């Protein structure tokens, strides 16, 4: 657990059992130099021959306590995360941290880097750390509220699939009512009455029934509206197009898009953003049974369009087709959709960059710029209309997959068939789940997309 509090005074003047001074390219920053002058050059002498790259540290015993010299990288958010992890390992209960010009990014990085998911461990390491920064309280408060949303998204992705069923995901969404978010959960019967045939087909093979989740954060005098859709597959076996075991190991995180929507809703409510935000999540499992949908089935979507199933492991786009059409029918002016949709996006961009597809250039640019401000890596991809031919079916309006080439593009084109308003589709299959620890957190769910959504909302 980490707590950020406002410190009075500079690094040299303040009192703390541990002080943190940044080192960049072998040199102390301004407050570090002032502290060093007070200590008679002790820190410079300790630094001789030690350049300290990002994340590297040197602990120096000083007359009034200890000083941690810490390597600063190019990104304050990343450096803050690595510092939080180092301090937790050192087990100091409190530290005074030298400020950086990128005050907010540092505060956010400190909180994100300290995240842990240990609720299912029988032995937990209770580590409490208070970090004092000489920043304005509003900077620290915003970082705290954004981090709460990211934490929620990470917790949801990290939950095992036997515990986070579609119904359990809906129950977690209902908890947002305490923050003033309107939440409605539709059961299987209500989903069927709406006519969401594609969504129900994916869900029908599982013993755990689906849930459709509608959320609305509507502050008085909202200046704009943002509609969100998040993929909510709480587990994806691939259906009859069965995944290998290795391919299933991260499929508890196939609802990372939905987790990002819920996390962003929480932070938006805590921050009191002056923007109406609506969210839609089609939550289900893709399983195998005598009732499961098959390759060759033809499904009727909520829009009325029919889809021939050519691969039951291309299930997310079927659930999203109904959710997207529903969002537009509810009056969406623009939609931002997030999903762990294709392995093809990972092949194209690796595990740290999300693929961005937009049906309207200005909307795509706004989302990309918001992601950049949030520190989340997003790269624009083409909606090559010629590839629409790959989705033609001899028996239905569409097939749910094309061939292997350009798979991320054909998936995005499929989604675009179900909306007329501007759509930005973020394929987060790569960055939604980290296979090893990193600067901003441990292995597991990253909460990718929460910060981008918040920046998009603020830009409207």
RODO-2510 file (C-alpha; in nm, 4 decimals, decimal comma):
residues 460
     n   res          X          Y          Z
     1     x     0,0000     0,0000     0,0000
     2     x     0,1314     0,3417    -0,0917
     3     x     0,0076     0,6833     0,0207
     4     x     0,0987     1,0174    -0,1343
     5     x     0,0979     1,3239     0,0888
     6     x     0,2019     1,6833     0,0383
     7     x     0,5378     1,7802     0,1857
     8     x     0,6286     2,1228     0,3159
     9     x     0,9718     2,2509     0,2271
    10     x     1,2449     2,1359    -0,0083
    11     x     1,4543     1,8207    -0,0075
    12     x     1,7281     1,9977     0,1860
    13     x     1,4957     2,1547     0,4435
    14     x     1,2469     1,8720     0,4996
    15     x     1,2727     1,6002     0,7617
    16     x     1,2292     1,2304     0,6770
    17     x     1,3999     0,8974     0,7564
    18     x     1,4755     0,8673     0,3836
    19     x     1,5178     1,1327     0,1176
    20     x     1,5141     1,0526    -0,2555
    21     x     1,7343     1,2576    -0,4891
    22     x     1,7194     1,2002    -0,8630
    23     x     2,0308     1,1432    -1,0721
    24     x     2,0327     1,1983    -1,4487
    25     x     2,3406     1,1308    -1,6597
    26     x     2,5514     1,1165    -1,3469
    27     x     2,4368     1,4559    -1,2146
    28     x     2,2110     1,5608    -0,9309
    29     x     1,9086     1,7787    -1,0010
    30     x     1,8672     2,1211    -0,8372
    31     x     1,7174     2,0127    -0,5033
    32     x     1,9634     1,7251    -0,4863
    33     x     2,2478     1,9716    -0,5336
    34     x     2,1119     2,1899    -0,2529
    35     x     2,0921     1,8867    -0,0253
    36     x     2,4440     1,7867    -0,1266
    37     x     2,5725     2,1344    -0,0408
    38     x     2,4162     2,1023     0,3019
    39     x     2,5864     1,7641     0,3414
    40     x     2,9271     1,8979     0,2406
    41     x     2,9477     1,7194    -0,0960
    42     x     2,8674     1,3753     0,0459
    43     x     2,6335     1,2837    -0,2387
    44     x     2,8730     1,3859    -0,5169
    45     x     3,1493     1,1821    -0,3624
    46     x     2,9182     0,8816    -0,3434
    47     x     2,8320     0,9277    -0,7110
    48     x     3,1889     0,9166    -0,8331
    49     x     3,2085     0,6352    -1,0851
    50     x     2,8360     0,5572    -1,0601
    51     x     2,6183     0,7010    -1,3381
    52     x     2,2964     0,5300    -1,2177
    53     x     2,0807     0,4389    -1,5154
    54     x     1,7018     0,4508    -1,4831
    55     x     1,5898     0,2348    -1,1938
    56     x     1,9386     0,1942    -1,0465
    57     x     1,9954     0,3273    -0,6976
    58     x     2,2565     0,3983    -0,4351
    59     x     2,1761     0,4293    -0,0640
    60     x     2,3908     0,6850     0,1199
    61     x     2,4064     0,7215     0,4983
    62     x     2,3847     1,0887     0,5983
    63     x     2,3978     1,2582     0,9402
    64     x     2,0236     1,3365     0,9449
    65     x     1,9007     1,0120     0,7900
    66     x     1,9576     0,8239     0,4669
    67     x     1,9505     0,9453     0,1082
    68     x     1,8555     0,7276    -0,1872
    69     x     2,0172     0,8390    -0,5111
    70     x     1,7918     0,7112    -0,7893
    71     x     1,8458     0,6991    -1,1647
    72     x     1,5981     0,9100    -1,3622
    73     x     1,4965     0,8050    -1,7131
    74     x     1,3347     0,9993    -1,9963
    75     x     0,9814     0,9313    -1,8720
    76     x     0,8834     1,0590    -1,5275
    77     x     0,5896     0,8192    -1,5021
    78     x     0,8097     0,5155    -1,5641
    79     x     1,0797     0,6395    -1,3276
    80     x     0,8198     0,6996    -1,0585
    81     x     0,6951     0,3432    -1,0930
    82     x     1,0446     0,1991    -1,0620
    83     x     1,1120     0,4180    -0,7592
    84     x     0,7964     0,2954    -0,5824
    85     x     0,8979    -0,0662    -0,6419
    86     x     1,2494    -0,0014    -0,5105
    87     x     1,1207     0,1722    -0,1971
    88     x     0,8809    -0,1114    -0,1197
    89     x     1,1719    -0,3545    -0,1413
    90     x     1,3780    -0,1386     0,0933
    91     x     1,0887    -0,1369     0,3440
    92     x     1,1225     0,2256     0,4501
    93     x     0,7872     0,3390     0,5956
    94     x     0,8257     0,6965     0,4751
    95     x     1,0277     0,8941     0,2216
    96     x     1,0555     1,2524     0,0977
    97     x     1,0842     1,2586    -0,2820
    98     x     1,2510     1,5304    -0,4848
    99     x     0,9972     1,6925    -0,7211
   100     x     1,0162     1,6806    -1,1004
   101     x     0,8753     1,9257    -1,3569
   102     x     0,6401     1,6454    -1,4718
   103     x     0,4676     1,6502    -1,1328
   104     x     0,1508     1,4663    -1,2258
   105     x     0,3235     1,1942    -1,4270
   106     x     0,5571     1,1274    -1,1349
   107     x     0,2714     1,1006    -0,8850
   108     x     0,0758     0,8689    -1,1131
   109     x     0,3803     0,6525    -1,1782
   110     x     0,4506     0,6135    -0,8073
   111     x     0,0981     0,4848    -0,7467
   112     x     0,0807     0,2554    -1,0490
   113     x     0,4239     0,1074    -0,9872
   114     x     0,3246     0,0058    -0,6348
   115     x     0,0206    -0,2019    -0,7429
   116     x     0,0002    -0,5602    -0,6198
   117     x    -0,2621    -0,8340    -0,6625
   118     x    -0,2374    -1,0773    -0,3737
   119     x    -0,5957    -1,1326    -0,2590
   120     x    -0,5750    -1,5063    -0,3270
   121     x    -0,2412    -1,5639    -0,1511
   122     x    -0,2595    -1,7215     0,1931
   123     x     0,0433    -1,5187     0,3036
   124     x     0,0376    -1,1500     0,2203
   125     x     0,3214    -0,9036     0,2588
   126     x     0,1740    -0,5964     0,4220
   127     x     0,3982    -0,3127     0,3076
   128     x     0,2878     0,0402     0,3865
   129     x     0,4769     0,3322     0,2385
   130     x     0,4086     0,7038     0,2701
   131     x     0,5689     0,9243     0,0077
   132     x     0,5849     1,2976     0,0604
   133     x     0,6087     1,5231    -0,2437
   134     x     0,6157     1,9041    -0,2461
   135     x     0,3365     1,9195    -0,5033
   136     x    -0,0008     2,0903    -0,5024
   137     x    -0,2663     1,8761    -0,3344
   138     x    -0,4831     1,8823    -0,6481
   139     x    -0,2031     1,7104    -0,8432
   140     x    -0,1785     1,4330    -0,5860
   141     x    -0,5563     1,3991    -0,5600
   142     x    -0,5996     1,3584    -0,9349
   143     x    -0,3275     1,0912    -0,9397
   144     x    -0,5003     0,9046    -0,6575
   145     x    -0,8381     0,9058    -0,8338
   146     x    -0,6991     0,7982    -1,1701
   147     x    -0,4987     0,5211    -1,0027
   148     x    -0,8138     0,3902    -0,8343
   149     x    -0,9705     0,3319    -1,1753
   150     x    -0,6590     0,1624    -1,3092
   151     x    -0,6420    -0,0549    -0,9980
   152     x    -1,0039    -0,1633    -1,0505
   153     x    -0,9349    -0,2575    -1,4125
   154     x    -0,6231    -0,4507    -1,3132
   155     x    -0,8040    -0,6322    -1,0331
   156     x    -1,0787    -0,7424    -1,2716
   157     x    -0,8355    -0,8739    -1,5321
   158     x    -0,6324    -1,0547    -1,2668
   159     x    -0,9308    -1,2320    -1,1091
   160     x    -0,9457    -1,6038    -1,1957
   161     x    -1,2272    -1,6936    -1,4367
   162     x    -1,3996    -1,9282    -1,1922
   163     x    -1,4589    -1,6238    -0,9702
   164     x    -1,5125    -1,3494    -1,2281
   165     x    -1,8032    -1,4944    -1,4224
   166     x    -2,0294    -1,2672    -1,6316
   167     x    -2,2636    -1,2364    -1,3346
   168     x    -1,9743    -1,1499    -1,1015
   169     x    -1,8505    -0,8855    -1,3464
   170     x    -2,1994    -0,7352    -1,3448
   171     x    -2,1974    -0,7307    -0,9646
   172     x    -1,8685    -0,5400    -0,9684
   173     x    -2,0239    -0,2914    -1,2093
   174     x    -2,3200    -0,2439    -0,9728
   175     x    -2,0771    -0,1296    -0,7023
   176     x    -2,0251     0,1893    -0,9040
   177     x    -2,3742     0,2993    -0,8038
   178     x    -2,2185     0,4137    -0,4750
   179     x    -2,0346     0,6819    -0,6760
   180     x    -2,3487     0,8036    -0,8522
   181     x    -2,3060     0,5973    -1,1699
   182     x    -2,6313     0,4578    -1,3074
   183     x    -2,5961     0,0838    -1,3705
   184     x    -2,8480    -0,1558    -1,5224
   185     x    -2,7854    -0,5273    -1,5761
   186     x    -2,9892    -0,7273    -1,8275
   187     x    -3,0231    -1,1036    -1,7842
   188     x    -3,0386    -1,3662    -2,0574
   189     x    -3,4112    -1,3303    -2,1104
   190     x    -3,3887    -0,9533    -2,1504
   191     x    -3,0934    -0,9894    -2,3883
   192     x    -3,2943    -1,2301    -2,6007
   193     x    -3,5935    -0,9962    -2,6073
   194     x    -3,3707    -0,7223    -2,7470
   195     x    -3,2671    -0,9473    -3,0350
   196     x    -2,8934    -0,9721    -2,9646
   197     x    -2,8547    -1,2960    -3,1590
   198     x    -2,4786    -1,2767    -3,2128
   199     x    -2,4041    -1,2072    -2,8463
   200     x    -2,6316    -1,4878    -2,7292
   201     x    -2,4783    -1,7352    -2,9727
   202     x    -2,1342    -1,6861    -2,8223
   203     x    -2,2760    -1,7180    -2,4711
   204     x    -2,4945    -2,0246    -2,5256
   205     x    -2,2226    -2,2868    -2,4778
   206     x    -2,1537    -2,1880    -2,1177
   207     x    -2,3245    -2,2908    -1,7952
   208     x    -2,2681    -1,9337    -1,6701
   209     x    -2,5348    -1,7104    -1,8241
   210     x    -2,4488    -1,3827    -1,9995
   211     x    -2,5131    -1,0336    -1,8720
   212     x    -2,5485    -0,7087    -2,0644
   213     x    -2,4269    -0,4126    -1,8576
   214     x    -2,5337    -0,0523    -1,9211
   215     x    -2,3668     0,2325    -1,7343
   216     x    -2,4268     0,6066    -1,7311
   217     x    -2,2272     0,8768    -1,5557
   218     x    -2,4227     1,1989    -1,6045
   219     x    -2,2995     1,5024    -1,4096
   220     x    -2,5228     1,8112    -1,4124
   221     x    -2,4396     2,0468    -1,6988
   222     x    -2,2277     1,7925    -1,8873
   223     x    -2,0588     1,9666    -2,1802
   224     x    -2,0332     1,6602    -2,4059
   225     x    -2,1104     1,2909    -2,4292
   226     x    -1,8792     0,9941    -2,4757
   227     x    -2,0019     0,6393    -2,5397
   228     x    -1,7776     0,3439    -2,4533
   229     x    -1,8017    -0,0212    -2,5510
   230     x    -1,5749    -0,2822    -2,3918
   231     x    -1,5326    -0,6468    -2,4841
   232     x    -1,6470    -0,8577    -2,1892
   233     x    -1,5388    -1,2191    -2,2479
   234     x    -1,4668    -1,3343    -1,8926
   235     x    -1,3113    -1,6488    -2,0384
   236     x    -1,2484    -1,7549    -2,3955
   237     x    -1,1739    -2,1187    -2,4712
   238     x    -1,2058    -2,0519    -2,8433
   239     x    -1,5205    -2,2618    -2,8587
   240     x    -1,5110    -2,5442    -3,1126
   241     x    -1,2208    -2,3611    -3,2794
   242     x    -1,0408    -2,4566    -2,9602
   243     x    -0,7320    -2,2692    -2,8455
   244     x    -0,4223    -2,4655    -2,7349
   245     x    -0,3541    -2,4591    -2,3611
   246     x    -0,0816    -2,1980    -2,4037
   247     x    -0,3277    -1,9739    -2,5835
   248     x    -0,5767    -1,9959    -2,2964
   249     x    -0,3424    -1,8959    -2,0148
   250     x    -0,4259    -1,5255    -2,0436
   251     x    -0,7871    -1,5654    -2,1551
   252     x    -0,9199    -1,4677    -1,8146
   253     x    -0,8123    -1,1236    -1,9373
   254     x    -1,0264    -1,1322    -2,2510
   255     x    -1,2534    -0,8848    -2,0725
   256     x    -0,9792    -0,6211    -2,0429
   257     x    -1,1799    -0,3839    -2,2616
   258     x    -1,4746    -0,4097    -2,0243
   259     x    -1,2383    -0,3654    -1,7284
   260     x    -1,1045    -0,0441    -1,8826
   261     x    -1,4585     0,0883    -1,9249
   262     x    -1,5449     0,0143    -1,5610
   263     x    -1,2160     0,1568    -1,4348
   264     x    -1,2612     0,4757    -1,6361
   265     x    -1,6184     0,5109    -1,5106
   266     x    -1,4944     0,4897    -1,1524
   267     x    -1,2216     0,7501    -1,2031
   268     x    -1,4521     0,9818    -1,3981
   269     x    -1,7037     0,9784    -1,1127
   270     x    -1,4327     1,0335    -0,8503
   271     x    -1,2860     1,3215    -1,0512
   272     x    -1,6239     1,4738    -1,1281
   273     x    -1,5454     1,5092    -1,4982
   274     x    -1,7973     1,7445    -1,6673
   275     x    -1,8731     1,4940    -1,9451
   276     x    -2,1545     1,2411    -1,9717
   277     x    -2,0094     0,8930    -2,0200
   278     x    -2,2117     0,5872    -2,1158
   279     x    -2,0744     0,2350    -2,1179
   280     x    -2,1927    -0,0924    -2,2702
   281     x    -2,0546    -0,4378    -2,1932
   282     x    -2,1726    -0,7688    -2,3374
   283     x    -2,0365    -1,0083    -2,0742
   284     x    -2,0224    -1,3836    -2,1387
   285     x    -1,7967    -1,6881    -2,1707
   286     x    -1,7035    -1,8694    -2,4927
   287     x    -1,7171    -2,2365    -2,3999
   288     x    -1,7757    -2,5804    -2,5498
   289     x    -2,0867    -2,7907    -2,4855
   290     x    -2,3706    -2,9566    -2,6736
   291     x    -2,5339    -2,6131    -2,6893
   292     x    -2,2292    -2,4197    -2,8142
   293     x    -2,2439    -2,2386    -3,1458
   294     x    -2,0670    -2,3994    -3,4396
   295     x    -1,8622    -2,3179    -3,7460
   296     x    -2,1130    -2,2748    -4,0258
   297     x    -2,3906    -2,1306    -3,8101
   298     x    -2,5640    -1,8177    -3,9401
   299     x    -2,6468    -1,5630    -3,6719
   300     x    -2,8863    -1,2694    -3,6815
   301     x    -2,7434    -0,9629    -3,5085
   302     x    -2,9342    -0,6857    -3,3329
   303     x    -2,8871    -0,4705    -3,6426
   304     x    -3,0669    -0,7265    -3,8558
   305     x    -2,7511    -0,8181    -4,0485
   306     x    -2,6643    -1,1866    -4,0645
   307     x    -2,3202    -1,3363    -4,0014
   308     x    -2,1834    -1,6733    -4,1086
   309     x    -1,9530    -1,8169    -3,8412
   310     x    -1,6259    -1,9328    -3,9922
   311     x    -1,4293    -1,9431    -3,6665
   312     x    -1,5793    -1,9667    -3,3173
   313     x    -1,2594    -1,8138    -3,1762
   314     x    -1,3484    -1,4877    -3,3507
   315     x    -1,6203    -1,4427    -3,0908
   316     x    -1,5440    -1,0990    -2,9512
   317     x    -1,6453    -0,9191    -3,2683
   318     x    -1,9835    -1,0955    -3,2564
   319     x    -2,0596    -0,9733    -2,9048
   320     x    -1,9296    -0,6272    -2,9953
   321     x    -2,1450    -0,6094    -3,3096
   322     x    -2,4581    -0,6182    -3,0950
   323     x    -2,3141    -0,3868    -2,8272
   324     x    -2,1997    -0,1281    -3,0821
   325     x    -2,5322    -0,1217    -3,2635
   326     x    -2,7085    -0,0909    -2,9285
   327     x    -2,4891     0,2054    -2,8292
   328     x    -2,5726     0,3872    -3,1522
   329     x    -2,9411     0,3133    -3,1071
   330     x    -2,9168     0,4717    -2,7619
   331     x    -2,8053     0,7991    -2,9204
   332     x    -2,4265     0,7737    -2,9220
   333     x    -2,2643     1,0632    -3,1076
   334     x    -1,9221     0,8997    -3,1133
   335     x    -1,7980     0,5670    -2,9799
   336     x    -1,4665     0,4561    -2,8331
   337     x    -1,4468     0,0768    -2,8198
   338     x    -1,1730    -0,1268    -2,6507
   339     x    -1,1139    -0,4978    -2,6958
   340     x    -0,8519    -0,7689    -2,6809
   341     x    -0,9662    -0,8560    -3,0297
   342     x    -0,6918    -1,0105    -3,2432
   343     x    -0,3570    -1,1825    -3,2219
   344     x    -0,2875    -1,0115    -3,5538
   345     x    -0,2591    -0,6760    -3,3761
   346     x     0,0075    -0,8256    -3,1491
   347     x     0,1966    -0,9640    -3,4488
   348     x     0,1886    -0,6213    -3,6114
   349     x     0,2700    -0,3996    -3,3111
   350     x     0,4052    -0,6229    -3,0362
   351     x     0,2903    -0,6454    -2,6760
   352     x     0,3218    -0,2808    -2,5723
   353     x     0,1323    -0,0939    -2,8430
   354     x    -0,2426    -0,0921    -2,9109
   355     x    -0,3767    -0,0739    -3,2658
   356     x    -0,6089     0,2191    -3,3362
   357     x    -0,8646     0,2052    -3,6155
   358     x    -1,0982     0,4984    -3,6750
   359     x    -1,3823     0,5465    -3,9195
   360     x    -1,3424     0,9257    -3,8995
   361     x    -0,9912     1,0804    -3,9063
   362     x    -1,0551     1,3634    -3,6597
   363     x    -1,1979     1,1230    -3,4028
   364     x    -0,9020     0,8903    -3,4461
   365     x    -0,6562     1,1786    -3,4046
   366     x    -0,8258     1,2940    -3,0853
   367     x    -0,7985     0,9433    -2,9375
   368     x    -0,4344     0,9050    -3,0427
   369     x    -0,3378     1,2414    -2,8926
   370     x    -0,5228     1,1544    -2,5709
   371     x    -0,3341     0,8250    -2,5469
   372     x    -0,0044     1,0100    -2,5900
   373     x    -0,0887     1,2466    -2,3034
   374     x    -0,1893     0,9482    -2,0908
   375     x     0,1400     0,7714    -2,1544
   376     x    -0,0294     0,4748    -2,3262
   377     x     0,1169     0,3608    -2,6569
   378     x    -0,1254     0,3626    -2,9500
   379     x    -0,0531     0,3440    -3,3216
   380     x    -0,2990     0,4267    -3,6050
   381     x    -0,3768     0,1480    -3,8510
   382     x    -0,5570     0,1652    -4,1879
   383     x    -0,9168     0,0629    -4,2434
   384     x    -0,8364    -0,0677    -4,5903
   385     x    -1,1776    -0,0875    -4,7528
   386     x    -1,0573    -0,3272    -5,0248
   387     x    -1,0209    -0,5907    -4,7519
   388     x    -1,3980    -0,5795    -4,7006
   389     x    -1,4140    -0,8373    -4,9791
   390     x    -1,2582    -1,0913    -4,7433
   391     x    -1,5714    -1,0770    -4,5265
   392     x    -1,8176    -1,1640    -4,8025
   393     x    -2,0256    -1,4761    -4,7378
   394     x    -2,2157    -1,6868    -4,9915
   395     x    -2,4984    -1,7480    -4,7430
   396     x    -2,5117    -1,4402    -4,5166
   397     x    -2,4392    -1,0672    -4,5137
   398     x    -2,0934    -1,1192    -4,3632
   399     x    -1,8442    -1,3807    -4,2461
   400     x    -1,6954    -1,3268    -3,9022
   401     x    -1,3360    -1,3694    -4,0309
   402     x    -1,1383    -1,3197    -4,3498
   403     x    -0,8107    -1,4960    -4,4213
   404     x    -0,5007    -1,4681    -4,1999
   405     x    -0,3539    -1,1705    -4,3841
   406     x    -0,4558    -0,8357    -4,2388
   407     x    -0,6536    -0,9995    -3,9601
   408     x    -0,6614    -0,6942    -3,7354
   409     x    -0,7877    -0,4818    -4,0253
   410     x    -1,0666    -0,7192    -4,1272
   411     x    -1,1762    -0,7435    -3,7629
   412     x    -1,1983    -0,3644    -3,7448
   413     x    -1,3861    -0,3546    -4,0755
   414     x    -1,6313    -0,6091    -3,9381
   415     x    -1,7039    -0,3855    -3,6376
   416     x    -1,7474    -0,0795    -3,8579
   417     x    -2,0358    -0,2558    -4,0351
   418     x    -2,2524    -0,2064    -3,7270
   419     x    -2,2183     0,1679    -3,6641
   420     x    -2,2662     0,4865    -3,8631
   421     x    -2,1409     0,7365    -3,6052
   422     x    -1,7634     0,7928    -3,5713
   423     x    -1,6012     0,4819    -3,4234
   424     x    -1,2542     0,4496    -3,2726
   425     x    -1,1604     0,0861    -3,2178
   426     x    -0,8640     0,0128    -2,9907
   427     x    -0,7322    -0,3415    -3,0250
   428     x    -0,5533    -0,3799    -2,6908
   429     x    -0,4672    -0,7498    -2,7224
   430     x    -0,0970    -0,6749    -2,6731
   431     x    -0,0739    -0,4207    -2,3891
   432     x    -0,3736    -0,5339    -2,1814
   433     x    -0,1801    -0,8140    -2,0108
   434     x     0,1886    -0,8061    -1,9131
   435     x     0,3672    -1,1394    -1,9122
   436     x     0,6369    -1,0065    -1,6795
   437     x     0,6795    -0,7230    -1,4338
   438     x     0,7443    -0,3738    -1,5698
   439     x     0,7986    -0,0158    -1,4538
   440     x     0,4303     0,0511    -1,3869
   441     x     0,3327    -0,2782    -1,2316
   442     x     0,3764    -0,6535    -1,1941
   443     x     0,2890    -0,9371    -1,4290
   444     x    -0,0806    -0,9497    -1,5151
   445     x    -0,3473    -0,6975    -1,6030
   446     x    -0,2194    -0,3491    -1,6846
   447     x    -0,5432    -0,1515    -1,6830
   448     x    -0,4521    -0,0283    -2,0307
   449     x    -0,7063     0,2143    -2,1705
   450     x    -0,8366     0,3682    -1,8472
   451     x    -0,6062     0,6686    -1,8679
   452     x    -0,6661     0,7130    -2,2407
   453     x    -1,0438     0,7139    -2,1906
   454     x    -1,0125     0,9813    -1,9223
   455     x    -0,7948     1,1979    -2,1460
   456     x    -1,0436     1,1565    -2,4319
   457     x    -1,3279     1,2637    -2,2044
   458     x    -1,1367     1,5710    -2,0911
   459     x    -1,0655     1,6685    -2,4532
   460     x    -1,4351     1,6755    -2,5505
***
